[in-house]
Amino acid sequence: MERILLNADIREDGGKGIARSLRRSGRIPAVLYSKGASTPIILDPFKIQKMIRLGHAESTLIDLKIENAAEKSDRIAILRDYQTDPLTGLVIHADLFEVSMDEKIKVTVPVELTGDTPIGVKRDGGILQLILREIELECLPLVIPDNISIDASRLIIGESIHIRDIQVVEGVKIILDPDQVVLTIASPVSQERLDQLLSTPAPGEATKEPELVKKPGKEAEKAEEKEGKG
């Protein structure tokens, strides 16, 4: 379990103008949520950015030190959500959630593949399909794992690893369906089958014949005029 120190300031003012001003100065607006209460704060986004880049964003404990806090300046939190700029990818807002060290919480941690390349891939040309990239857990904050390690090196084509096959340390509970597939080794697609898939239109995309609309003759036109006058 990773842990970082993050300094914050109380944010007195809100609005888009304040948020833009903060971002120009290299900081971002954020909110700390804690059991029905919320505290607007200001953060340095670079440590948040690093957590996201390493894939440990939601499983890292944050030792939060809030300057000018009216009470309880030292908090422990986790990152619950964040927003990024669609052009730059930089974090522009973050939501933190305060945690208690003696209360279990639900978090998601990334799946990490370990060991050699699976036999079914290396020897038989199969394709490793990772179905779940993250797994949801329930545990105390101090035992949050950095990731869930899975060794798929012995798998052959057609074999899978399910949630029920994963071993976790004491105090950690996976809260997903035990039959959920985490990864599988699929058969390779032959060139013939690939050509067939590429040349077959998807359902609903088949070319339809244009519908022929007959122009009404003179008699029909006269009848329509009479109906209109009637």
C-alpha positions as CSV (number, residue, x, y, z in Angstrom):
1,M,0.0,0.0,0.0
2,E,1.3,3.4,-1.0
3,R,1.0,6.5,1.0
4,I,1.7,10.2,0.0
5,L,1.7,13.5,1.8
6,L,-0.4,16.2,0.2
7,N,-0.7,19.8,1.4
8,A,-3.9,21.7,0.9
9,D,-5.5,25.1,1.6
10,I,-9.1,26.0,2.5
11,R,-10.9,27.4,-0.6
12,E,-13.1,30.4,0.5
13,D,-14.4,31.4,-2.9
14,G,-16.0,29.3,-5.7
15,G,-17.1,29.8,-9.3
16,K,-15.5,29.3,-12.7
17,G,-13.4,32.4,-12.6
18,I,-11.7,31.3,-9.3
19,A,-11.2,27.8,-10.7
20,R,-9.5,29.2,-13.9
21,S,-7.4,31.5,-11.8
22,L,-6.2,28.6,-9.6
23,R,-5.3,26.5,-12.6
24,R,-3.3,29.3,-14.2
25,S,-1.3,29.5,-10.9
26,G,-0.5,25.7,-11.0
27,R,-3.1,24.6,-8.5
28,I,-6.6,23.1,-8.8
29,P,-9.9,23.3,-6.9
30,A,-10.9,20.1,-5.0
31,V,-13.5,18.9,-2.4
32,L,-12.9,16.8,0.7
33,Y,-16.0,14.7,1.6
34,S,-16.4,13.2,5.0
35,K,-19.6,11.6,6.3
36,G,-22.2,14.1,5.1
37,A,-19.8,17.1,5.2
38,S,-17.8,18.7,2.4
39,T,-14.8,21.0,2.6
40,P,-13.7,23.0,-0.5
41,I,-9.9,22.9,-0.7
42,I,-7.0,23.8,-3.1
43,L,-4.4,21.3,-4.1
44,D,-1.2,21.0,-6.1
45,P,-2.3,18.6,-8.9
46,F,1.1,17.0,-9.7
47,K,1.0,14.4,-7.0
48,I,-2.5,13.5,-8.0
49,Q,-1.3,13.3,-11.7
50,K,1.5,10.9,-10.6
51,M,-0.9,8.6,-8.7
52,I,-3.1,8.4,-11.8
53,R,-0.2,7.7,-14.2
54,L,1.1,4.9,-12.0
55,G,-2.3,3.3,-11.8
56,H,-2.6,3.5,-8.0
57,A,-4.9,6.5,-7.8
58,E,-7.7,4.9,-5.8
59,S,-5.6,2.5,-3.7
60,T,-3.2,5.2,-2.3
61,L,-3.7,6.7,1.1
62,I,-3.3,10.5,1.2
63,D,-2.0,12.1,4.4
64,L,-3.7,15.5,3.9
65,K,-2.5,18.5,5.8
66,I,-5.0,21.4,5.5
67,E,-3.6,24.9,6.2
68,N,-5.9,27.4,8.0
69,A,-8.4,24.7,8.9
70,A,-10.8,25.6,11.7
71,E,-10.4,22.1,13.1
72,K,-8.7,18.8,12.4
73,S,-6.0,20.0,10.0
74,D,-4.5,16.5,9.5
75,R,-6.8,14.1,7.6
76,I,-6.4,10.7,5.9
77,A,-8.2,10.4,2.5
78,I,-8.3,8.6,-0.8
79,L,-9.0,9.9,-4.3
80,R,-12.6,9.1,-5.2
81,D,-12.9,11.0,-8.5
82,Y,-11.2,13.5,-10.7
83,Q,-11.6,15.5,-13.9
84,T,-9.0,16.1,-16.6
85,D,-8.7,18.6,-19.4
86,P,-9.8,17.0,-22.7
87,L,-6.9,18.6,-24.6
88,T,-4.0,18.3,-22.2
89,G,-5.0,15.4,-20.0
90,L,-4.0,17.4,-16.9
91,V,-6.1,17.0,-13.7
92,I,-8.3,20.1,-13.3
93,H,-10.5,19.0,-10.3
94,A,-10.4,16.3,-7.7
95,D,-12.7,14.7,-5.1
96,L,-11.2,13.2,-2.0
97,F,-13.0,11.1,0.6
98,E,-11.9,11.1,4.2
99,V,-11.4,7.6,5.7
100,S,-11.1,6.2,9.3
101,M,-8.3,3.7,9.9
102,D,-10.6,1.4,11.8
103,E,-13.5,1.3,9.3
104,K,-13.5,-0.9,6.1
105,I,-13.9,0.9,2.8
106,K,-14.5,-0.2,-0.8
107,V,-11.7,0.5,-3.3
108,T,-10.7,-0.6,-6.8
109,V,-7.1,-1.7,-7.5
110,P,-5.5,-2.5,-10.8
111,V,-4.8,-6.1,-12.1
112,E,-1.1,-6.7,-12.6
113,L,0.1,-9.7,-14.7
114,T,3.2,-11.5,-13.5
115,G,5.2,-14.5,-14.6
116,D,6.2,-15.5,-18.1
117,T,4.1,-15.2,-21.3
118,P,1.2,-17.8,-21.1
119,I,1.9,-21.1,-22.7
120,G,-1.2,-20.7,-24.9
121,V,0.2,-17.5,-26.3
122,K,3.9,-18.3,-26.6
123,R,3.5,-21.9,-27.9
124,D,0.2,-22.0,-29.6
125,G,-0.3,-18.4,-30.8
126,G,-3.4,-17.7,-28.6
127,I,-4.5,-14.3,-27.6
128,L,-4.5,-13.1,-24.0
129,Q,-7.7,-11.2,-23.3
130,L,-7.8,-9.2,-20.1
131,I,-11.5,-8.8,-19.2
132,L,-11.1,-7.0,-15.9
133,R,-8.4,-4.3,-15.5
134,E,-9.5,-3.4,-12.0
135,I,-11.0,-5.3,-9.1
136,E,-13.2,-4.0,-6.4
137,L,-12.2,-4.8,-2.8
138,E,-13.4,-4.2,0.7
139,C,-10.8,-3.8,3.5
140,L,-9.3,-1.5,6.2
141,P,-7.3,1.4,4.8
142,L,-4.0,0.0,6.1
143,V,-4.2,-3.2,4.1
144,I,-5.2,-1.8,0.7
145,P,-3.0,-3.7,-1.8
146,D,-1.3,-1.7,-4.6
147,N,-2.6,-4.2,-7.1
148,I,-3.9,-7.7,-7.6
149,S,-1.1,-9.9,-9.0
150,I,-2.1,-12.7,-11.4
151,D,0.2,-15.3,-12.9
152,A,-1.3,-16.6,-16.1
153,S,1.9,-18.3,-17.4
154,R,0.5,-21.8,-17.3
155,L,-2.7,-21.1,-19.1
156,I,-3.4,-22.8,-22.5
157,I,-5.9,-21.9,-25.1
158,G,-9.5,-22.0,-23.8
159,E,-8.5,-21.6,-20.1
160,S,-9.4,-18.7,-17.9
161,I,-8.8,-17.2,-14.5
162,H,-11.9,-16.3,-12.5
163,I,-12.4,-14.2,-9.4
164,R,-12.7,-17.4,-7.4
165,D,-9.1,-18.3,-8.4
166,I,-7.5,-15.2,-6.9
167,Q,-5.9,-15.4,-3.5
168,V,-5.8,-12.3,-1.4
169,V,-4.3,-11.6,2.0
170,E,-6.3,-11.9,5.2
171,G,-8.5,-8.9,5.8
172,V,-9.1,-8.2,2.1
173,K,-12.4,-9.3,0.5
174,I,-13.1,-9.2,-3.2
175,I,-16.7,-8.1,-3.7
176,L,-17.3,-9.4,-7.2
177,D,-19.1,-12.5,-8.6
178,P,-16.8,-15.5,-8.0
179,D,-17.6,-16.7,-11.5
180,Q,-16.6,-13.5,-13.2
181,V,-13.8,-14.0,-15.7
182,V,-10.7,-11.9,-15.1
183,L,-8.7,-13.1,-18.2
184,T,-8.7,-15.8,-20.8
185,I,-6.6,-17.2,-23.5
186,A,-8.6,-17.1,-26.8
187,S,-7.9,-19.1,-30.0
188,P,-6.1,-17.1,-32.7
189,V,-8.2,-15.9,-35.6
190,S,-7.3,-17.5,-39.0
191,Q,-6.7,-15.2,-42.0
192,E,-9.7,-16.8,-43.7
193,R,-12.0,-16.1,-40.7
194,L,-10.6,-12.6,-40.4
195,D,-11.3,-11.9,-44.1
196,Q,-14.8,-13.3,-43.6
197,L,-15.5,-11.0,-40.6
198,L,-14.2,-8.0,-42.4
199,S,-16.4,-8.6,-45.5
200,T,-19.6,-9.5,-43.7
201,P,-21.8,-6.4,-43.0
202,A,-22.9,-5.9,-39.4
203,P,-26.5,-6.6,-38.5
204,G,-28.7,-3.8,-39.7
205,E,-26.1,-2.6,-42.2
206,A,-27.1,-4.7,-45.1
207,T,-27.8,-2.7,-48.3
208,K,-31.4,-2.2,-48.9
209,E,-33.0,-1.9,-52.4
210,P,-34.3,1.6,-52.9
211,E,-38.1,1.8,-52.6
212,L,-39.8,2.8,-55.8
213,V,-42.3,5.5,-55.5
214,K,-44.8,5.8,-58.4
215,K,-45.8,9.2,-59.5
216,P,-49.7,9.3,-59.6
217,G,-51.2,9.6,-63.0
218,K,-53.5,12.3,-64.3
219,E,-56.7,10.5,-63.2
220,A,-55.3,10.1,-59.7
221,E,-54.3,13.8,-59.6
222,K,-57.9,14.8,-60.6
223,A,-59.3,12.6,-57.9
224,E,-57.1,14.2,-55.3
225,E,-58.1,17.6,-56.4
226,K,-61.8,16.7,-56.1
227,E,-61.2,15.3,-52.6
228,G,-59.4,18.5,-51.7
229,K,-62.3,20.7,-52.9
230,G,-64.8,18.4,-51.1
